[in-house]
Amino acid sequence: MSPARGMALKLFALFLFMAMSSLIKASSAEVSSFQAVFFRSFFALPIIVIWLAARKELSTGLRTRNPAAHFWRGIIGTSAMGCGFAALGLLPLPEVTAIGFASPLITVLLAAVLLGERVRAFRLTAVGIGLVGVLVILWPRLSISPKDMEMAATLGVVLVLTGAALRSVAQIHIRRMVQSEQTSAVVFYFSLTATVLSLFTIPFGWVMPSTPVLWMLISAGLIGGVGQIFLTSSYRFAEASVLAPFDYASMLFALIFGYVLFGEVPTGAMMIGVAIVMSAGALIIWRERQLGLERGKARRSLTPQG
């Protein structure tokens, strides 16, 4: 194990995912979210295959004992990704990232309901605190005003929360899958399934993108594939409990990309809410480490988009 190397790989993966999200956001005015899902998934596939071939795992890494599980993981993850990409066109990048931090909180609750995991008062309290933080972030957006911009922002909030909930379901599903499936198989078949599923949305608003947007979308797919490899590799060098807190580095990258590329300045309420959510998440991570809960295999198979 080499924790420092694992941390560096995790941070670089998160940086790449944020760069990818920025490209998706920049193209959102021209292409639909599920058209973006296609490019994100299709162009990640060759990167994953090359990686497996380089590791001499192409024949073993893609074996599966449960194709149905991959199909349902694809349905859930593709829906989550579509919601997240749609939200990027409606809300600032830092806000989408901040609200997305609700996903680990929801996962704790779903683990109790679906997996029968015992969740005691400490983690329930932390989840409650985190949800208060999410509400602080959301409060300025919870408007029923007929103004188009405010309605769009409210829709964006709904999409981010839906995507966060779906990512939580995916996390629970993957925790069951990795008991019998290779991580590489989970990663590959998700990209493959998302590519195929996104094609069914062609009649619903696909367009021929302009040349600059086309290159943005292709780059997003390639960068996303590389990011997934770095994320998966990071868990080979450090324990999941060591790497989990670094997820919150996404917020720093979102603030930088949002300000530099889109001129997005976070509000005071959003930063207060982020601080509350991150504190609650840190408490949950610390408690899970104390309890010895192993979630590393599921984490390495799940991207920030689903």
Sequence and secondary structure as in RCSB ss.txt:
>XXXX:A:sequence
MSPARGMALKLFALFLFMAMSSLIKASSAEVSSFQAVFFRSFFALPIIVIWLAARKELSTGLRTRNPAAHFWRGI
IGTSAMGCGFAALGLLPLPEVTAIGFASPLITVLLAAVLLGERVRAFRLTAVGIGLVGVLVILWPRLSISPKDME
MAATLGVVLVLTGAALRSVAQIHIRRMVQSEQTSAVVFYFSLTATVLSLFTIPFGWVMPSTPVLWMLISAGLIGG
VGQIFLTSSYRFAEASVLAPFDYASMLFALIFGYVLFGEVPTGAMMIGVAIVMSAGALIIWRERQLGLERGKARR
SLTPQG
>XXXX:A:secstr
  HHHHHHHHHHHHHHHHHHHHHHHHHTTTS HHHHHHHHHHTTHHHHHHHHHHTT HHHHT  S HHHHHHHHH
HHHHHHHHHHHHHTTS HHHHHHHHTHHHHHHHHHHHHHS     HHHHHHHHHHHHHHHHHHGGG      HHH
HHHHHHHHHHHHHHHHHHHHHHHHHHHTTTS HHHHHHHHHHHHHHHHHTTTTTT     HHHHHHHHHHHHHHH
HHHHHHHHHTTTS HHHHGGGGGHHHHHHHHHHHHHH     HHHHHHHHHHHHHHHHHHHHHHHHT   HHHHH
T  TT 
